[in-house]
Amino acid sequence: MTKRINHRPDDTPATVTQLAAALAALSHYEGTNSATEHAWEAARLGGKSYYRLLLVNALLGHAEGEAVHADGTGVPADQVLAAHRQALAAVGALDDPAKLLGFLRWRTLRIAGPLRESAQDPTTGPVVLAAAHAAEGLQQLLAFVRRARSP
């Protein structure tokens, strides 16, 4: 892992200004990133928490898109797996089995939702529905294991 990336998890959430700056750094934010702009957007959307949630998920989506692209650049499999560990390190899940299980469960929940929605379309066929059920089962299994390992 690179030594230039801070892997110390911080429980302090990023501010909307920080999130917008990160999106801007990736050329995915076109606003002024001012307190006034953020207050207006939060009010327009119905609340600060929801506005922050939208920014976080926009940043996550763009970062995941970059990861999909980077994973497909022909890097050897062992280096890809080492790179994937960066995400686990960033959330403090490398050396904490409970945190790892919780994080993997969270990731699985993010997969299950779109699969369930897609399965509502009869043209997708039974495989998408089976995948939705498998994702649901996996997240329940991860939750069970996490609870079983907790003191």
C-alpha positions in Angstrom: 0.0 0.0 0.0 1.1 3.5 -0.7 2.4 5.5 2.2 1.0 8.7 0.9 -2.6 7.8 1.6 -3.9 8.3 5.1 -5.5 5.1 6.2 -6.4 6.2 9.7 -10.2 6.1 9.8 -11.8 9.3 10.9 -15.2 9.2 12.4 -15.8 12.8 11.6 -17.9 13.0 8.5 -16.7 15.1 5.5 -18.4 18.4 5.2 -20.4 19.3 2.1 -17.7 21.7 1.1 -15.1 18.9 1.3 -17.3 16.6 -0.7 -18.0 19.2 -3.4 -14.2 19.9 -3.5 -13.5 16.2 -4.1 -16.2 16.1 -6.8 -14.7 19.2 -8.4 -11.2 17.7 -8.3 -12.7 14.9 -10.5 -14.4 17.4 -12.7 -17.8 16.4 -11.5 -18.9 19.6 -9.6 -19.8 22.8 -11.4 -20.9 25.0 -8.5 -19.1 27.7 -6.5 -18.8 25.4 -3.5 -19.8 28.2 -1.1 -21.7 28.0 2.1 -24.6 30.0 0.5 -24.8 27.6 -2.4 -24.8 24.5 -0.1 -27.5 26.1 2.2 -29.7 26.8 -0.9 -29.3 23.3 -2.3 -30.0 21.7 1.0 -33.2 23.8 1.4 -34.2 23.1 -2.2 -33.8 19.3 -1.7 -35.5 19.2 1.7 -32.6 19.0 4.2 -28.9 19.1 5.0 -28.7 15.4 5.6 -30.3 14.4 2.3 -28.1 16.9 0.4 -25.0 15.5 2.0 -26.1 12.0 1.3 -26.5 12.9 -2.4 -23.0 14.4 -2.5 -21.5 11.4 -0.8 -23.1 9.0 -3.2 -22.2 11.1 -6.2 -18.6 11.0 -5.1 -18.8 7.3 -4.4 -20.3 6.6 -7.8 -17.6 8.6 -9.6 -14.9 6.9 -7.5 -16.3 3.5 -8.3 -16.4 4.3 -12.0 -12.7 5.2 -11.8 -12.1 1.9 -9.9 -13.9 -0.1 -12.6 -11.8 1.6 -15.2 -8.5 1.1 -13.3 -9.3 -2.5 -12.6 -9.5 -3.2 -16.3 -6.2 -1.7 -17.3 -4.3 -5.0 -17.4 -2.7 -4.8 -13.9 -1.8 -8.2 -12.6 -4.4 -9.9 -10.4 -2.3 -9.8 -7.2 -1.8 -6.0 -7.7 -5.5 -5.5 -8.3 -6.3 -7.4 -5.0 -3.7 -5.3 -3.2 -5.3 -2.2 -4.6 -8.7 -3.3 -3.4 -7.3 -3.5 0.1 -6.9 0.3 -0.1 -10.7 0.7 0.3 -10.7 -1.6 3.3 -7.8 0.3 4.8 -9.6 3.6 4.2 -12.6 2.5 6.4 -10.4 0.8 9.0 -11.6 -2.7 8.2 -8.2 -4.4 7.5 -7.4 -5.2 11.1 -10.9 -5.3 12.6 -13.0 -8.3 11.6 -16.2 -6.8 12.9 -15.7 -3.7 10.9 -14.8 -5.7 7.8 -18.0 -7.8 8.1 -20.0 -4.6 8.6 -18.4 -2.9 5.7 -18.9 -5.9 3.4 -22.5 -6.2 4.5 -23.0 -2.5 3.7 -21.6 -3.1 0.2 -23.9 -6.1 -0.3 -26.9 -4.0 0.7 -25.9 -1.5 -2.0 -25.9 -4.3 -4.5 -29.2 -5.9 -3.4 -31.3 -2.8 -3.8 -30.7 -2.2 -7.5 -31.0 -6.0 -8.2 -34.4 -6.0 -6.5 -35.5 -3.0 -8.5 -34.3 -4.6 -11.7 -36.0 -7.9 -10.9 -39.3 -6.1 -10.9 -39.0 -5.8 -14.7 -40.4 -9.1 -16.1 -38.0 -8.9 -19.1 -35.0 -9.4 -16.9 -35.9 -13.0 -16.3 -35.3 -15.3 -13.3 -31.5 -14.9 -13.0 -31.7 -11.3 -11.8 -34.3 -12.3 -9.2 -32.0 -15.1 -8.1 -29.1 -12.7 -7.8 -31.2 -10.3 -5.7 -32.1 -13.2 -3.4 -28.5 -14.3 -3.2 -27.4 -10.7 -2.3 -30.1 -10.6 0.4 -28.9 -13.9 1.8 -25.3 -12.8 1.8 -26.0 -9.6 3.7 -28.1 -11.6 6.3 -25.3 -14.1 6.6 -22.7 -11.4 7.1 -24.9 -9.7 9.7 -25.2 -13.1 11.6 -21.5 -13.7 11.5 -20.8 -10.2 12.8 -23.2 -10.6 15.6 -21.9 -14.0 16.5 -18.3 -12.7 16.7 -19.2 -9.7 18.8 -18.4 -9.9 22.5 
